[in-house]
Amino acid sequence: MIENSQGRLPDRRPLSVIDIGSNSIRLVVYEGVVRSPTVLFNEKMLAGLGRGIVSTGKLDPEAVLRSVEEFRRFRALAEQAGSESLYVIATAAAREAENGPEFIHRAEEILGTEIRVLTGKEEAYYSALGVISGFHSADGIAGDLGGGSLELVDVAGEAIGDGITLPLGGLRLQEMAKNQLAEGVKIAKRELVRAKLLEKGKGRAFYAVGGTWRNLARLHMTATDYPLSVMHHYEMDVESSEAFLRQVARGDIQQIKGVERISKNRRSLLPYGAMVLQEIIATTKPSKIVVSALGVREGFLYSLLGEEERRADALISAAEELAQLRSRSVTHAHELAAWSGEALKAFGIEETPDEARYRRAACLLADIGWRAHPEYRGTQSFNIISHASFIGVDHPGRAFIALAILFRHEGIHDDAVSPTLMRVASPRLLERARLLGAIMRVVYLLSAAMPGVIPRLRWEERRDGTMALVLPASLASLYGERPIGRLAVLSKVLGRQLLLEVGPE
């Protein structure tokens, strides 16, 4: 019998997805089919099924043997993790190889379930869904670079354009070019001419999906000393990354800082991933390169959701779940989210839609570190938020949320600011984080982190411009020196006189 600990949400039904790719095979066990899925277990093998397929037309024999044996283990792991369903999808190598059907049949017997071999269009479609699920209002061209193929598709909100599959996967391109990088560039140029949809990507984002591009981005992160080691929504500026891509594309990677952290198997494909990305940039002229940690698997999972679940905000969904698991009161968190928005309106401070989303998420996450020692609650919360597997939030937004909670626990002094995230958060978001942290520091002293008080607090503007935070008469006992002192700090942040008063109910 599988028993859930208190760290698990009780209404989840685990399921597993096995993704049989041309280079890697991965098993992912998810906690459930939800808007922001949590991974219970993740395992992969770099099988290299598509190695040699250009010259032989068949899956690599040794890779087939290794994969078949690994499937037994993957099935056992999925069952051990308590999966109630097992889905298996296969992509380019399995659908194109002469011995693909035989391999799929053997795999189905071992895994005990039907394997869905995706067509090129289906692969592009699920890649697009993966990007849509991972980004709030995605708009651009999604490109999924696997071992055997490259899928390109236009995404705009929930709309998915026609996709195209090109034989530019890392393993395939390496073989077609006979390990000659200059030849690889020619092939990439020739094939990408067919992708007319790239013309619609000018000035929009290009979403880079797939292991080779993720490793390329990881190398870029290390080389530039980027302060956040979070892959999803990492952005590469087109102009500033030009020299880096050129260096990798010519195979000169041994001296790049951090290259030793990338496996040799992946390392050999980096130049081909870089050259394909270079040609896409030259053709498309995108506004930026955005890395997506979500692809075909997550797109397939997203397709299992109902329409209402799809419309949910992935960031808010994840923040709510963490609040349920780690805060003293999720109701209090929701009260804070609603009330802080009203407070900003009272102060005459406007928010963009994304800023409002980030503030709401920060309020939901404000109390997740309460079990830590008081001196470390800020640091613990900061580290959890900075590196959590959130989707639907860019890195500046993530920095805002983490900094707001750091300020909430440690005060709004400059020495409380993480110098690493100063590079990520914009000056505007930094000041918004400081303001929200100061608001939280006042409210928590009045509510004791429990529900029922916050909705009864109100701001009133006096004739002289002073803003009064009014406690109803029945809460007069909460009036005291500490909240007055915290309100004085908030006053300095706002640049406006604030008072704490007791008024009528």
C-alpha positions as CSV (number, residue, x, y, z in Angstrom):
1,M,0.0,0.0,0.0
2,I,1.3,3.5,-0.9
3,E,0.9,5.9,2.0
4,N,1.1,9.7,1.4
5,S,3.0,11.8,3.9
6,Q,1.8,15.2,5.0
7,G,4.0,16.7,2.2
8,R,1.6,15.3,-0.4
9,L,-1.7,16.8,-1.5
10,P,-4.4,14.2,-0.8
11,D,-6.5,14.7,-3.9
12,R,-3.8,13.8,-6.4
13,R,-3.8,10.6,-8.5
14,P,-0.2,9.9,-9.7
15,L,0.5,9.0,-13.3
16,S,3.6,8.3,-15.3
17,V,4.7,9.3,-18.8
18,I,7.5,7.6,-20.7
19,D,8.9,9.6,-23.6
20,I,10.9,7.6,-26.1
21,G,13.1,10.0,-28.0
22,S,15.8,9.7,-30.6
23,N,18.5,10.4,-28.1
24,S,17.0,10.0,-24.6
25,I,14.3,8.0,-23.0
26,R,12.7,9.5,-19.9
27,L,10.2,8.3,-17.3
28,V,8.4,11.1,-15.3
29,V,6.0,10.3,-12.5
30,Y,3.7,13.3,-11.9
31,E,1.7,13.8,-8.6
32,G,-1.4,14.3,-10.7
33,V,-3.0,15.9,-13.8
34,V,-3.2,19.5,-12.6
35,R,-2.4,22.9,-14.1
36,S,1.0,23.1,-12.5
37,P,2.2,19.5,-12.3
38,T,4.7,18.4,-9.6
39,V,7.2,15.7,-10.5
40,L,7.3,12.8,-8.0
41,F,10.1,10.9,-9.7
42,N,12.2,11.5,-12.8
43,E,14.6,9.1,-14.5
44,K,16.3,9.1,-17.9
45,M,18.7,7.1,-20.0
46,L,20.7,8.5,-23.0
47,A,19.9,5.6,-25.2
48,G,20.8,7.0,-28.6
49,L,18.2,5.1,-30.5
50,G,18.5,7.4,-33.5
51,R,22.2,7.1,-33.8
52,G,23.1,5.8,-37.3
53,I,19.5,6.0,-38.6
54,V,20.6,8.1,-41.6
55,S,22.9,5.5,-43.0
56,T,21.2,2.3,-41.9
57,G,17.5,3.3,-41.8
58,K,17.3,1.4,-38.5
59,L,17.4,2.1,-34.8
60,D,20.8,1.5,-33.2
61,P,20.9,-2.3,-32.3
62,E,22.8,-1.8,-29.0
63,A,20.5,1.1,-28.0
64,V,17.5,-1.1,-28.7
65,L,18.8,-3.8,-26.3
66,R,19.7,-1.3,-23.6
67,S,16.3,0.4,-23.9
68,V,14.3,-2.8,-23.7
69,E,16.0,-3.8,-20.5
70,E,15.5,-0.3,-19.1
71,F,11.8,-0.5,-19.9
72,R,11.4,-3.2,-17.3
73,R,12.9,-1.0,-14.7
74,F,10.9,2.0,-15.8
75,R,7.6,0.0,-15.4
76,A,8.7,-1.2,-12.0
77,L,9.6,2.3,-10.9
78,A,6.2,3.7,-12.1
79,E,4.4,1.0,-10.2
80,Q,6.5,1.6,-7.1
81,A,5.7,5.3,-7.2
82,G,2.0,4.5,-7.1
83,S,1.1,5.5,-10.7
84,E,-2.5,4.7,-11.5
85,S,-1.9,5.3,-15.3
86,L,1.0,4.9,-17.6
87,Y,1.2,6.8,-20.9
88,V,4.0,6.1,-23.4
89,I,4.8,8.3,-26.4
90,A,7.5,7.9,-29.0
91,T,8.9,10.4,-31.5
92,A,11.1,10.7,-34.6
93,A,13.4,7.7,-34.4
94,A,10.7,5.2,-33.6
95,R,8.3,6.4,-36.3
96,E,10.9,6.6,-39.1
97,A,13.1,3.5,-38.6
98,E,12.5,0.3,-40.5
99,N,12.7,-1.7,-37.3
100,G,10.6,0.9,-35.4
101,P,7.4,-1.1,-35.4
102,E,9.2,-4.2,-34.1
103,F,10.8,-2.2,-31.4
104,I,7.5,-0.6,-30.4
105,H,5.8,-4.0,-30.2
106,R,8.5,-5.4,-27.9
107,A,8.3,-2.2,-25.7
108,E,4.5,-2.6,-25.5
109,E,4.8,-6.1,-24.3
110,I,7.2,-5.1,-21.5
111,L,5.4,-1.9,-20.5
112,G,2.0,-3.5,-20.6
113,T,0.4,-0.6,-22.4
114,E,-0.1,0.8,-25.9
115,I,2.6,3.2,-27.2
116,R,1.5,6.2,-29.1
117,V,3.9,6.9,-31.9
118,L,3.5,10.6,-32.7
119,T,3.5,11.9,-36.2
120,G,5.6,15.0,-36.9
121,K,2.5,17.2,-36.7
122,E,1.4,15.7,-33.4
123,E,4.9,16.1,-32.0
124,A,4.8,19.8,-33.0
125,Y,1.3,20.1,-31.5
126,Y,2.3,18.7,-28.1
127,S,5.5,20.8,-28.1
128,A,3.3,23.9,-28.6
129,L,1.0,22.8,-25.8
130,G,4.0,22.4,-23.6
131,V,5.0,26.0,-24.2
132,I,1.5,27.2,-23.8
133,S,1.2,25.4,-20.5
134,G,4.6,26.8,-19.2
135,F,4.3,30.5,-20.2
136,H,1.7,33.0,-19.3
137,S,0.3,34.3,-22.6
138,A,3.0,32.8,-24.8
139,D,3.5,34.6,-28.1
140,G,6.1,33.5,-30.6
141,I,7.6,30.5,-32.4
142,A,8.2,27.3,-30.4
143,G,11.1,25.1,-31.6
144,D,11.6,21.6,-30.1
145,L,15.0,20.2,-31.0
146,G,15.3,16.5,-30.3
147,G,17.8,13.9,-31.3
148,G,16.1,13.1,-34.6
149,S,14.0,16.1,-35.6
150,L,13.2,19.8,-35.1
151,E,9.5,20.8,-34.7
152,L,8.6,24.4,-35.3
153,V,5.2,25.8,-34.6
154,D,3.6,29.3,-34.0
155,V,1.9,29.9,-30.6
156,A,-0.1,32.9,-29.6
157,G,-2.0,32.5,-26.3
158,E,-4.0,29.3,-26.7
159,A,-3.8,29.4,-30.5
160,I,-1.5,27.0,-32.3
161,G,-0.5,27.4,-35.9
162,D,0.5,24.8,-38.4
163,G,3.7,23.1,-37.5
164,I,6.6,21.7,-39.5
165,T,9.0,18.9,-38.8
166,L,12.6,19.1,-40.1
167,P,15.4,16.5,-40.0
168,L,17.6,18.7,-37.9
169,G,17.7,16.9,-34.6
170,G,21.2,16.8,-33.1
171,L,22.0,13.2,-33.7
172,R,20.6,13.2,-37.2
173,L,22.3,16.5,-38.2
174,Q,25.6,15.2,-36.8
175,E,25.3,12.1,-38.9
176,M,24.1,13.8,-42.1
177,A,27.1,16.2,-41.8
178,K,29.5,13.3,-41.2
179,N,30.8,15.2,-38.2
180,Q,31.8,18.2,-40.3
181,L,30.5,21.3,-38.6
182,A,30.7,23.4,-41.8
183,E,28.5,20.9,-43.6
184,G,26.1,21.0,-40.7
185,V,25.6,24.7,-41.2
186,K,24.9,24.2,-44.9
187,I,22.3,21.5,-44.1
188,A,20.6,23.7,-41.5
189,K,20.4,26.6,-43.9
190,R,18.9,24.4,-46.6
191,E,16.3,22.8,-44.4
192,L,15.2,25.9,-42.6
193,V,14.3,27.6,-45.8
194,R,11.3,25.3,-45.9
195,A,10.0,26.7,-42.6
196,K,8.0,29.6,-43.9
197,L,6.4,30.1,-40.6
198,L,9.6,31.5,-39.2
199,E,8.9,34.7,-41.1
200,K,6.1,35.4,-38.7
201,G,8.4,35.3,-35.8
202,K,10.1,38.6,-36.4
203,G,10.1,40.7,-33.2
204,R,8.5,37.9,-31.2
205,A,9.9,35.4,-28.7
206,F,11.5,32.1,-29.9
207,Y,10.9,29.4,-27.3
208,A,13.7,26.9,-27.3
209,V,12.6,23.4,-26.2
210,G,14.7,20.2,-25.9
211,G,17.7,18.8,-24.1
212,T,20.4,20.1,-26.4
213,W,19.1,23.7,-26.2
214,R,18.7,23.4,-22.5
215,N,22.3,22.3,-22.1
216,L,23.3,25.1,-24.4
217,A,21.5,27.6,-22.2
218,R,23.0,26.1,-19.0
219,L,26.5,26.6,-20.5
220,H,25.5,30.2,-21.3
221,M,24.3,30.7,-17.7
222,T,27.6,29.5,-16.3
223,A,29.7,31.4,-18.8
224,T,28.0,34.7,-18.0
225,D,27.8,34.0,-14.2
226,Y,24.0,34.3,-14.3
227,P,22.7,34.4,-10.7
228,L,19.7,32.1,-11.0
229,S,20.2,28.4,-11.8
230,V,16.6,28.0,-13.0
231,M,16.3,26.8,-16.6
232,H,12.6,27.5,-17.3
233,H,12.1,31.0,-18.7
234,Y,15.8,31.8,-18.9
235,E,16.2,34.4,-21.6
236,M,19.2,34.9,-23.9
237,D,19.5,38.3,-25.5
238,V,19.9,37.8,-29.2
239,E,22.7,40.3,-29.7
240,S,24.8,39.6,-26.6
241,S,24.6,35.8,-27.1
242,E,25.8,36.0,-30.7
243,A,29.5,35.6,-29.9
244,F,28.7,32.7,-27.5
245,L,26.7,30.8,-30.1
246,R,29.4,31.4,-32.7
247,Q,32.0,29.9,-30.4
248,V,29.9,26.8,-29.7
249,A,28.9,26.3,-33.3
250,R,32.5,26.1,-34.4
251,G,33.2,23.5,-31.7
252,D,35.4,25.6,-29.5
253,I,33.7,24.7,-26.2
254,Q,36.5,23.1,-24.1
255,Q,37.5,26.4,-22.5
256,I,34.0,27.7,-21.8
257,K,33.3,27.8,-18.1
258,G,31.1,25.0,-16.9
259,V,31.4,22.7,-19.9
260,E,32.5,19.9,-17.6
261,R,29.1,19.8,-16.0
262,I,27.5,18.7,-19.3
263,S,27.7,15.0,-20.2
264,K,30.0,14.0,-23.0
265,N,27.0,12.6,-24.9
266,R,25.2,16.0,-24.8
267,R,28.5,17.9,-25.2
268,S,29.1,16.5,-28.7
269,L,25.7,17.8,-29.9
270,L,26.0,21.3,-28.6
271,P,27.7,22.7,-31.8
272,Y,24.8,21.4,-33.9
273,G,22.2,22.9,-31.5
274,A,24.1,26.2,-31.6
275,M,24.3,26.3,-35.4
276,V,20.6,25.5,-35.8
277,L,19.7,28.2,-33.3
278,Q,22.0,30.6,-35.2
279,E,20.2,30.0,-38.5
280,I,16.8,30.4,-36.8
281,I,17.9,33.7,-35.4
282,A,19.2,34.9,-38.8
283,T,15.9,33.9,-40.5
284,T,13.4,34.8,-37.8
285,K,15.0,37.9,-36.1
286,P,13.3,37.2,-32.8
287,S,13.1,39.6,-29.9
288,K,14.7,37.1,-27.6
289,I,15.4,33.4,-27.0
290,V,13.4,32.0,-24.2
291,V,14.2,28.5,-22.8
292,S,11.3,26.2,-22.0
293,A,11.8,23.3,-19.6
294,L,8.4,22.0,-20.8
295,G,7.9,20.2,-24.1
296,V,6.1,17.2,-25.6
297,R,5.6,15.4,-22.3
298,E,4.1,18.3,-20.5
299,G,2.1,19.3,-23.5
300,F,0.6,15.8,-23.5
301,L,-0.2,16.1,-19.8
302,Y,-1.8,19.5,-20.5
303,S,-4.0,17.9,-23.2
304,L,-5.5,15.7,-20.5
305,L,-6.8,18.8,-18.6
306,G,-10.4,20.1,-18.9
307,E,-11.0,23.5,-20.4
308,E,-11.5,25.2,-17.1
309,E,-8.3,23.7,-15.7
310,R,-6.4,24.9,-18.7
311,R,-7.5,28.5,-18.1
312,A,-6.1,28.5,-14.6
313,D,-3.0,30.6,-13.9
314,A,-0.1,28.1,-13.5
315,L,1.9,30.4,-11.2
316,I,-1.1,31.0,-8.9
317,S,-2.0,27.3,-8.9
318,A,1.5,26.3,-7.8
319,A,1.6,29.1,-5.1
320,E,-1.7,27.9,-3.7
321,E,-0.5,24.3,-3.5
322,L,2.6,25.4,-1.6
323,A,0.6,27.5,0.7
324,Q,-1.7,24.5,1.5
325,L,1.4,22.4,2.2
326,R,3.5,24.8,4.2
327,S,1.7,27.9,5.5
328,R,0.0,28.3,8.9
329,S,-3.3,29.3,7.1
330,V,-4.0,29.3,3.4
331,T,-7.1,31.4,4.2
332,H,-4.9,34.0,5.7
333,A,-2.7,33.9,2.6
334,H,-5.8,34.5,0.3
335,E,-6.9,37.4,2.6
336,L,-3.5,39.0,2.3
337,A,-3.5,38.7,-1.5
338,A,-6.9,40.4,-1.8
339,W,-6.2,43.1,0.9
340,S,-2.8,44.0,-0.4
341,G,-4.3,44.8,-3.8
342,E,-6.9,47.1,-2.2
343,A,-4.1,48.7,-0.2
344,L,-2.2,49.6,-3.4
345,K,-5.4,51.1,-4.8
346,A,-5.8,53.2,-1.7
347,F,-2.2,54.4,-2.1
348,G,-2.9,55.3,-5.7
349,I,-0.3,52.8,-7.0
350,E,-1.2,51.1,-10.2
351,E,-0.1,47.6,-11.2
352,T,0.4,45.9,-14.6
353,P,-1.5,42.5,-14.9
354,D,1.7,40.6,-14.4
355,E,2.7,42.7,-11.3
356,A,-0.7,41.9,-9.8
357,R,-0.1,38.2,-10.5
358,Y,3.3,38.3,-8.9
359,R,2.0,40.1,-5.8
360,R,-0.8,37.6,-5.4
361,A,1.7,34.7,-5.7
362,A,4.0,36.4,-3.1
363,C,1.1,36.8,-0.6
364,L,0.3,33.1,-1.1
365,L,3.9,32.2,-0.4
366,A,4.5,34.7,2.4
367,D,4.3,32.2,5.2
368,I,5.9,29.0,3.8
369,G,9.0,29.4,6.0
370,W,7.3,29.7,9.4
371,R,8.6,26.3,10.7
372,A,12.2,27.5,10.4
373,H,14.0,29.4,13.1
374,P,13.0,33.1,13.0
375,E,16.5,34.1,12.0
376,Y,16.4,31.8,8.9
377,R,12.8,32.1,7.7
378,G,13.6,34.7,5.2
379,T,16.6,32.9,3.8
380,Q,14.7,29.6,3.6
381,S,11.7,31.1,1.9
382,F,14.0,33.1,-0.4
383,N,15.8,29.9,-1.5
384,I,12.7,27.9,-2.0
385,I,11.0,30.5,-4.2
386,S,14.2,31.3,-6.1
387,H,14.6,27.7,-7.2
388,A,11.1,26.3,-7.1
389,S,9.9,24.6,-10.3
390,F,7.3,27.4,-10.9
391,I,6.0,28.0,-14.4
392,G,4.1,30.9,-15.7
393,V,6.6,33.4,-14.3
394,D,9.7,35.0,-15.8
395,H,12.9,35.4,-13.9
396,P,12.4,39.1,-12.9
397,G,8.9,38.1,-11.6
398,R,10.5,35.2,-9.6
399,A,13.0,37.6,-8.2
400,F,10.3,40.0,-7.1
401,I,8.4,37.2,-5.3
402,A,11.5,35.9,-3.5
403,L,12.7,39.4,-2.5
404,A,9.3,40.5,-1.2
405,I,9.2,37.5,1.2
406,L,12.9,38.2,2.2
407,F,11.9,41.8,3.0
408,R,8.8,40.5,4.9
409,H,11.0,38.4,7.2
410,E,14.3,40.4,7.5
411,G,13.2,44.0,7.1
412,I,13.5,46.3,4.1
413,H,17.1,47.4,4.7
414,D,19.5,47.4,1.7
415,D,21.6,44.7,3.4
416,A,18.6,42.4,3.2
417,V,18.7,42.4,-0.6
418,S,20.3,39.5,-2.3
419,P,23.0,41.0,-4.5
420,T,22.7,38.1,-6.9
421,L,19.0,38.8,-7.6
422,M,19.6,42.6,-7.9
423,R,20.8,41.7,-11.4
424,V,17.6,39.9,-12.2
425,A,14.9,42.1,-10.7
426,S,14.2,45.5,-12.4
427,P,14.5,48.6,-10.3
428,R,10.7,49.0,-10.4
429,L,10.1,45.4,-9.3
430,L,12.8,45.8,-6.5
431,E,10.9,48.8,-5.1
432,R,7.6,47.0,-5.5
433,A,9.0,44.0,-3.5
434,R,10.3,46.4,-0.8
435,L,6.8,48.0,-0.6
436,L,5.0,44.6,-0.4
437,G,7.4,43.3,2.2
438,A,6.8,46.4,4.3
439,I,3.0,46.0,4.0
440,M,3.3,42.4,5.1
441,R,5.4,43.3,8.1
442,V,2.6,45.5,9.4
443,V,-0.2,43.1,8.7
444,Y,1.4,40.0,10.2
445,L,1.8,41.8,13.6
446,L,-1.9,42.5,13.6
447,S,-3.2,39.1,12.3
448,A,-0.8,36.7,14.0
449,A,-0.8,34.8,10.6
450,M,-4.3,33.7,11.3
451,P,-7.5,34.5,9.3
452,G,-10.3,36.9,10.2
453,V,-8.4,40.1,10.9
454,I,-7.1,41.3,7.5
455,P,-10.5,41.8,5.8
456,R,-11.5,44.1,8.7
457,L,-8.6,46.5,8.3
458,R,-9.2,49.5,6.2
459,W,-7.3,52.5,4.9
460,E,-8.8,56.0,5.2
461,E,-7.4,59.2,3.7
462,R,-7.5,62.3,5.9
463,R,-7.9,65.8,4.6
464,D,-4.2,66.6,5.1
465,G,-3.2,63.6,2.9
466,T,-2.4,61.3,5.8
467,M,-3.4,57.7,5.4
468,A,-4.8,56.0,8.4
469,L,-4.9,52.2,8.9
470,V,-8.0,51.8,10.9
471,L,-8.7,49.0,13.4
472,P,-12.3,48.4,14.2
473,A,-13.2,48.9,17.8
474,S,-13.5,45.2,18.5
475,L,-9.8,44.8,17.5
476,A,-8.6,47.7,19.5
477,S,-6.5,45.4,21.7
478,L,-4.2,44.8,18.7
479,Y,-3.1,48.5,18.8
480,G,0.5,48.8,20.1
481,E,4.1,50.0,19.7
482,R,5.3,47.3,17.4
483,P,2.7,47.7,14.6
484,I,3.1,51.5,15.0
485,G,6.8,51.1,14.4
486,R,6.3,48.9,11.4
487,L,3.8,51.4,10.0
488,A,6.5,54.1,10.3
489,V,8.8,52.1,8.1
490,L,6.1,51.6,5.5
491,S,5.5,55.3,5.7
492,K,9.2,55.9,4.7
493,V,8.9,53.4,1.8
494,L,5.8,55.2,0.5
495,G,7.0,58.7,1.2
496,R,3.7,59.4,2.8
497,Q,2.5,59.9,6.4
498,L,0.7,56.9,7.8
499,L,-1.1,56.4,11.1
500,L,-2.6,53.5,13.1
501,E,-6.0,54.3,14.5
502,V,-8.9,52.7,16.2
503,G,-12.3,53.5,14.7
504,P,-15.9,52.2,14.6
505,E,-16.8,48.8,13.5
